[in-house]
Amino acid sequence: MKRVLSLLSALVIALPFLGSFGAKAVNFPLNTTIMSESAVLLNLDTNTVIHRKNSDRRQAPGPLVNIMTAVVCLENYKTLSQQITIDSSVYEHLYNIEYPEDLIFIGIEDGDVLTMTDLLYAMMLRSSVEASETIAYTVGDKDTSKFVEMMNEKAAELGLIDTHFTNATGMYDKDQYTTADDMAKLTVYALGVPGFEKIATTYTYTPSLPNIKNHPDQEEWYWTHSNIMMEPEGDYTYNGAKGIKTANLEVAGRNSIIMASRDGNKYLSVLMKSPLNDERGEITFYHLTDAKALFNWAFNHFSYQVILADTAEVGELPVELAEGNDYVLVRPKEEFTLLWYDGVDISTISRDKVVWYKNTLQAPVVKGQPLGTVTLEYSGEELGTVEIVAVSNVERSTSKYNIYAAKMFTKSRWFHKALLISFLLCAIYIMLCVYSYIVFKSKSKPMKPIYAVPKVDDKARRRRGLPPEDDE
């Protein structure tokens, strides 16, 4: 029962994001080269994707999977303050993997006591293998494979159709894959899960328990987010950047999911398969320079603009039986505002796709009466749909209406029913008349004497020995 309630709660949280993500998407031209193979830039305030690059191409996620690990944990493990004793046997099998530099061990020791909240911070800030495997082991009832099943179930629930998980750490596996689109969708959902955003965007965190035995130098017992764009000062520092996750894979490059806010606007960048080295073979961080370029582009060139004013006339509709003009002009019911790129002229937006509730109207028409919808499009992509209403009243012509009513009466079903009833009554009347005539004629004819007694004279009666008729 608890699991059912948990799933229902998760679905309630997910609905706003599932319904809106990707519904509004315009791939505006970018004047900067993005080195990452896949990219998505999303405005979080409106859930509008404003730029995509190979966003549906499958990529290896690396520790980006920790976002799903955190979601499954937060939604299924309610006692986050519970203390957990670290057992290194849970993750020691990961010490000798094919790509040892892919996984990060942050010095959590066997026997350390940490809360589930501490483990979530260690995982999200530092991609700690000790933390992610312990979380999977604990939430999965001592079975990490069961936890991975929960991750895939959640992916299916969220509609992540190009995502499949094989582990909770991000360790490279050819069967573990996702896309920039799916990662953006997952992150938007995760930001709505209570507690996730706070954890994923914290810069520095100190564990709640000291564990002095294994960590005597308490000044070093803290974790800092791996996203160096959050640093107070540095080559990659970016004002307003927060979290959410960075990931490196030797065979698949660098990935990052970063959020940035400025002047009341909030964006999310998803970058995948950025090269580890530049053309000279030197270590580089293209995923961060790409993120900075995307954020600068968005903050400097996008603003909310009136795409369709509520005073704009978008068409006209014929009106029958009208007094004067036989049409009515229409306008949007309300102003349509959208986040828009200043490099694209608003006049290029098409508003030709008008759908009328009725193809023709009959007067009277009331000002503000809903008459249809207009859909706005740019480069074949739908921006939104606005209801359109009558600009003014249209009065009905009495003379036109009377003529129309007379014509329509002969076409009405009541008229046809009246004709049918009249025909039936006439037929019945004629049948009654015919029947009455036949009866009348039959009564006026004389009766034939076929049943009369023949008259016998007296002599004959006497011969037969009968008395005369008078004697009877």
C-alpha atoms as one frame of an Amber mdcrd trajectory, in Angstrom:
protein
   0.000   0.000   0.000   2.834   2.369   0.872   4.439   1.704  -2.519   1.167
   2.485  -4.319   0.783   5.741  -2.395   4.397   6.599  -3.173   3.843   6.038
  -6.891   0.679   8.151  -6.843   2.480  10.968  -5.041   5.312  10.809  -7.529
   2.878  10.961 -10.420   1.197  14.041  -8.946   4.597  15.728  -8.716   5.487
  14.652 -12.237   2.338  15.734 -14.036   3.142  19.443 -14.404   6.544  18.617
 -15.852   5.474  15.720 -18.035   2.722  17.774 -19.564   4.780  20.822 -20.284
   8.329  19.708 -21.099   8.965  19.808 -24.816   5.486  21.165 -25.544   7.037
  24.542 -26.294  10.298  24.268 -28.159  11.915  26.547 -30.699  15.415  25.773
 -31.878  16.773  29.274 -32.326  20.002  29.672 -34.305  23.096  29.838 -32.109
  25.974  32.093 -33.176  28.531  30.146 -31.110  30.040  26.735 -31.837  29.178
  24.171 -29.177  31.907  21.571 -28.749  29.708  19.084 -26.882  28.124  16.518
 -29.161  24.662  16.848 -27.592  23.073  19.870 -25.966  19.792  21.220 -24.612
  19.155  24.719 -23.268  15.899  25.044 -21.371  14.214  28.043 -19.785  12.956
  26.708 -16.451  10.487  29.542 -15.877   8.436  28.604 -18.925   9.694  25.059
 -19.561  10.676  26.195 -23.045  13.553  24.604 -24.918  15.279  27.364 -26.889
  18.168  25.371 -28.341  18.888  21.745 -29.154  21.829  19.937 -30.697  21.657
  16.188 -31.291  19.455  16.091 -28.220  17.939  12.712 -29.116  21.286  10.980
 -29.689  22.074   8.234 -27.184  25.043   8.971 -24.942  26.775   7.392 -21.947
  25.576   9.348 -18.883  28.358   8.613 -16.397  27.576   9.972 -12.915  24.616
  11.923 -14.319  22.749   8.769 -13.319  23.145   9.991  -9.729  20.215  12.316
 -10.413  17.954   9.290 -10.827  19.644   7.600  -7.865  18.728  10.622  -5.731
  15.145  10.746  -7.036  14.499   7.066  -6.280  16.045   7.455  -2.820  14.113
  10.621  -1.912  10.805   9.137  -3.026  11.238   5.737  -1.382  13.335   6.317
   1.746  11.556   8.663   4.095  13.863   8.499   7.144  16.680  10.566   5.671
  18.051  11.301   9.148  18.585   7.617   9.856  22.201   6.770  10.601  23.842
   4.222   8.316  27.121   2.449   9.091  29.300   2.252   6.008  30.233  -1.260
   4.888  33.044  -1.107   2.334  32.192  -4.605   1.072  29.184  -3.025  -0.645
  31.393  -1.149  -3.094  34.837  -2.725  -2.916  34.161  -4.635  -6.155  34.457
  -1.265  -7.928  38.097  -0.718  -6.941  39.321  -2.668  -9.951  37.252  -1.716
 -12.958  38.224  -1.280 -16.591  38.286   2.520 -16.363  39.374   3.334 -12.793
  39.430   7.091 -13.310  35.726   7.118 -14.155  34.656   6.481 -10.553  35.402
   8.814  -7.676  36.136   7.623  -4.147  36.105  10.508  -1.667  37.585   8.822
   1.400  34.463   7.615   3.169  35.811   4.759   5.276  34.508   1.401   6.400
  32.732   1.913   9.725  31.918   5.596   9.173  28.427   6.521  10.322  26.502
   8.856   8.030  22.874   9.766   7.586  21.087   9.157   4.303  21.093  12.932
   3.828  24.890  12.951   4.197  25.158  10.222   1.550  22.961  12.162  -0.868
  25.180  15.229  -0.528  28.336  13.140  -1.004  26.880  11.623  -4.152  25.464
  14.778  -5.732  28.391  17.066  -4.903  31.295  14.677  -5.441  29.879  11.668
  -7.376  30.991   9.508  -4.448  30.958   5.815  -5.323  30.843   4.938  -1.629
  27.674   7.005  -1.270  25.858   5.939  -4.451  26.444   2.210  -3.904  25.461
   2.454  -0.234  22.273   4.295  -1.167  21.393   1.654  -3.777  22.197  -1.163
  -1.363  20.132   0.343   1.465  17.072   1.501  -0.492  17.113  -1.700  -2.546
  16.820  -3.836   0.606  20.445  -4.983   0.378  20.104  -5.662  -3.336  21.587
  -3.070  -5.705  20.066  -4.817  -8.740  16.623  -4.273  -7.236  17.447  -0.595
  -6.881  18.471  -0.425 -10.553  15.107  -1.950 -11.441  13.460   0.875  -9.489
  15.522   3.374 -11.481  14.326   1.916 -14.773  10.736   1.779 -13.564  10.952
   5.473 -12.718  12.468   6.206 -16.135   9.534   4.461 -17.805   7.075   6.361
 -15.600   8.638   9.673 -16.643   8.609   8.757 -20.331  12.394   8.588 -20.701
  12.103   6.402 -23.781  15.802   6.524 -24.695  17.190   5.867 -21.228  18.323
   2.625 -19.610  20.217   2.167 -16.357  22.503  -0.700 -15.336  24.048   0.807
 -12.185  23.588   3.638  -9.708  27.155   4.965  -9.799  27.580   5.999 -13.428
  30.213   3.360 -14.159  30.568   2.913 -17.920  28.415   0.171 -19.411  27.494
  -0.086 -23.080  23.936  -0.937 -22.020  23.621   2.191 -19.865  22.558   5.111
 -22.017  20.411   8.216 -22.166  19.928  11.394 -24.227  20.209  15.093 -23.527
  16.441  15.367 -23.947  15.809  12.632 -21.385  18.324  14.113 -18.940  16.652
  17.507 -19.215  13.254  15.939 -18.576  14.583  13.955 -15.608  16.272  17.012
 -14.094  13.163  19.161 -14.427  11.238  16.451 -12.609  13.939  16.050  -9.961
  13.867  19.776  -9.192  10.259  19.283  -8.146  11.077  16.473  -5.718  11.271
  17.883  -2.158  14.867  18.228  -1.008  16.561  17.554  -4.330  17.302  21.115
  -5.461  18.780  22.086  -2.097  21.116  19.103  -2.153  22.093  19.402  -5.826
  22.866  23.124  -5.703  24.802  23.301  -2.415  28.415  24.361  -2.904  29.971
  23.071   0.337  28.620  20.528   2.807  29.934  19.216   6.140  28.685  15.753
   7.232  26.346  15.840  10.200  28.420  13.272  12.128  32.150  13.915  12.825
  33.498  10.323  12.576  36.652  11.458  14.367  38.189   7.980  14.412  38.591
   7.846  10.627  38.647  11.606  10.070  40.558  13.282  12.889  41.182  16.453
  10.882  37.678  17.908  11.015  38.683  20.947   8.979  39.090  18.615   5.999
  35.850  16.704   6.641  33.653  18.493   4.104  32.678  18.144   0.464  32.659
  20.779  -2.287  30.602  20.599  -5.453  32.514  19.340  -8.504  30.986  22.091
 -10.654  33.798  24.642 -10.639  31.496  27.241 -12.203  30.216  27.670  -8.643
  33.608  28.682  -7.281  33.812  32.233  -5.858  36.770  32.941  -8.133  38.323
  31.063 -11.007  38.668  30.779 -14.767  35.303  29.050 -15.087  33.384  30.905
 -12.385  29.970  32.019 -13.579  27.763  34.331 -11.569  24.440  32.653 -10.840
  25.543  29.101 -11.719  24.316  26.292  -9.453  24.839  22.509  -9.362  23.544
  20.223 -10.623  25.834  17.429 -11.786  29.070  16.914 -13.667  30.354  13.621
 -15.059  33.468  12.303 -16.778  33.941   9.076 -18.710  37.184   8.071 -20.365
  35.406   6.585 -23.392  32.570   9.112 -23.621  33.923  12.523 -22.609  32.496
  15.028 -20.172  28.866  15.684 -19.295  27.249  18.408 -17.247  23.842  19.585
 -16.128  24.016  23.122 -14.759  21.419  25.666 -13.704  21.950  29.423 -13.855
  19.820  32.374 -12.724  20.054  36.059 -13.545  17.602  38.986 -13.507  14.694
  36.730 -12.596  15.364  34.263 -15.417  16.440  30.668 -14.840  18.003  28.318
 -17.378  19.149  24.710 -17.436  21.919  23.498 -19.730  22.488  19.834 -20.527
  25.757  19.047 -22.314  26.940  15.559 -23.222  30.019  13.988 -24.771  32.297
  16.987 -24.607  35.927  16.155 -25.545  38.308  15.471 -22.679  41.210  17.092
 -24.535  41.663  19.808 -27.126  43.317  19.394 -30.540  46.765  19.639 -28.902
  45.950  16.844 -26.482  45.720  19.126 -23.464  43.019  18.659 -20.839  40.089
  20.953 -21.486  36.654  21.625 -20.073  34.548  22.325 -23.130  31.393  21.279
 -21.277  31.851  24.295 -18.994  32.788  26.772 -21.727  29.786  25.508 -23.686
  27.563  26.107 -20.670  28.896  29.645 -20.238  28.346  30.380 -23.923  24.767
  29.102 -23.806  23.935  31.039 -20.645  25.446  34.278 -21.983  23.507  33.860
 -25.211  20.260  33.298 -23.321  20.674  36.080 -20.775  21.842  38.643 -23.346
  19.489  37.910 -26.228  16.231  36.600 -24.801  13.426  38.575 -23.235   9.672
  38.344 -22.851   7.997  39.977 -25.818   4.399  40.475 -26.909   4.035  38.056
 -29.797   0.353  38.799 -30.399  -1.389  41.844 -28.913  -4.982  41.556 -27.715
  -5.875  44.401 -30.086  -4.527  42.711 -33.223  -7.148  41.771 -35.831  -6.435
  38.225 -36.976  -9.320  37.601 -39.358 -13.008  37.951 -40.055 -15.973  35.583
 -40.086 -19.165  35.844 -42.207 -22.334  36.716 -40.286 -25.781  35.943 -41.701
 -28.875  38.090 -41.074 -26.690  41.000 -40.022 -27.807  44.612 -39.939 -25.120
  46.402 -41.955 -21.810  44.585 -42.414 -22.232  40.857 -43.006 -19.019  39.909
 -41.176 -17.338  40.324 -37.802 -13.658  41.023 -37.107 -11.855  38.910 -34.528
  -8.960  39.520 -32.125  -7.122  37.493 -29.460  -8.997  37.071 -26.210  -5.810
  37.927 -24.350  -2.294  39.089 -25.065   0.198  36.342 -25.978   3.659  36.881
 -24.487   6.625  34.608 -25.072  10.313  34.354 -24.327  11.835  35.436 -27.633
  15.220  35.753 -29.282  16.090  39.294 -30.369  17.835  37.906 -33.454  14.529
  36.784 -34.979  11.959  39.307 -36.197   8.539  38.733 -34.640   6.947  39.442
 -38.032   8.259  36.054 -39.213   5.835  34.327 -36.836   2.912  32.818 -38.726
  -0.630  33.320 -37.445  -2.438  31.902 -40.466  -3.606  28.732 -38.725  -7.100
  29.822 -37.653  -9.709  27.274 -36.577 -13.307  28.518 -36.297 -15.793  27.026
 -33.875 -18.398  27.564 -36.650 -17.723  28.388 -40.304 -20.575  30.948 -40.397
 -22.530  32.835 -37.754 -26.023  34.216 -37.417 -26.614  37.604 -35.924 -26.728
  38.742 -33.230 -23.036  38.471 -32.281 -21.860  39.861 -28.937 -18.543  41.672
 -28.509 -16.042  39.314 -26.857 -17.920  36.183 -27.973 -15.455  33.270 -28.495
 -15.358  32.350 -32.167 -12.271  30.149 -32.620  -8.524  29.820 -32.071  -5.345
  30.970 -33.784  -2.126  28.952 -33.563   1.207  30.768 -33.786   4.096  29.017
 -35.542   7.739  29.721 -36.272   9.728  27.628 -38.745   7.103  24.905 -38.539
   7.247  24.741 -34.741   4.152  25.561 -32.715   4.541  28.409 -30.241   1.070
  28.389 -28.732  -2.658  28.669 -29.341  -4.826  31.657 -28.425  -8.616  31.898
 -28.365 -10.056  34.606 -30.631 -13.202  36.631 -29.960 -15.519  39.117 -31.725
 -14.218  42.687 -31.906 -17.713  44.268 -31.813 -21.438  43.590 -31.625 -23.323
  42.628 -34.792 -27.068  43.336 -34.613 -29.708  41.211 -36.327 -31.796  42.599
 -39.221 -35.519  42.119 -38.517 -36.523  41.972 -42.184 -33.787  39.501 -43.096
 -34.704  37.366 -40.135 -38.427  37.265 -41.032 -37.652  36.172 -44.593 -35.218
  33.628 -43.296 -37.755  32.307 -40.760 -40.384  31.890 -43.481 -37.964  29.988
 -45.691 -36.729  27.870 -42.892 -40.275  26.955 -41.759 -40.918  25.043 -44.988
 -37.637  23.203 -44.408 -38.232  22.469 -40.774 -39.051  19.026 -39.471 -42.210
  20.390 -37.867 -43.468  21.510 -41.238 -42.833  18.069 -42.671 -44.527  16.460
 -39.688 -47.550  18.753 -40.153 -47.779  17.758 -43.808 -47.617  14.095 -42.911
 -50.289  14.442 -40.239 -52.527  16.428 -42.652 -52.111  13.756 -45.305 -53.010
  11.019 -42.837 -56.075  12.920 -41.608 -57.230  13.519 -45.191 -56.786   9.846
 -46.002 -58.751   8.830 -42.922 -61.509  11.336 -43.807 -61.777  10.013 -47.362
 -61.955   6.441 -46.119 -64.730   7.390 -43.700 -66.657   9.110 -46.481 -66.395
   6.076 -48.737 -67.451   3.780 -45.941 -70.463   5.964 -45.059 -71.605   6.068
 -48.671 -71.444   2.299 -48.969 -73.457   1.833 -45.789 -76.070   4.375 -46.899
 -76.550   2.717 -50.274 -76.925  -0.705 -48.756 -79.730   0.458 -46.443 -81.781
   2.179 -49.229 -82.267  -0.999 -51.403 -85.798  -2.953 -51.121 -85.710  -6.414
 -49.594 -86.157  -9.234 -52.017 -89.302 -11.466 -51.223 -87.341 -14.630 -51.166
 -88.453 -15.371 -47.663 -92.313 -14.503 -48.190 -95.082 -17.178 -47.649 -97.045
 -17.880 -50.916-100.753 -17.023 -50.866-103.107 -20.109 -51.120-106.818 -19.629
 -52.100-109.691 -20.985 -49.959-110.716 -23.772 -52.371-107.293 -25.229 -52.300
-107.254 -25.013 -48.557-110.570 -26.867 -48.319-109.259 -29.596 -50.578-106.395
 -30.039 -48.239-108.773 -30.132 -45.284-107.608 -26.764 -44.016-110.024 -24.079
 -42.743-110.237 -20.789 -44.639-107.696 -18.090 -43.735-110.331 -16.010 -42.054
-111.116 -18.858 -39.650-107.513 -19.014 -38.503
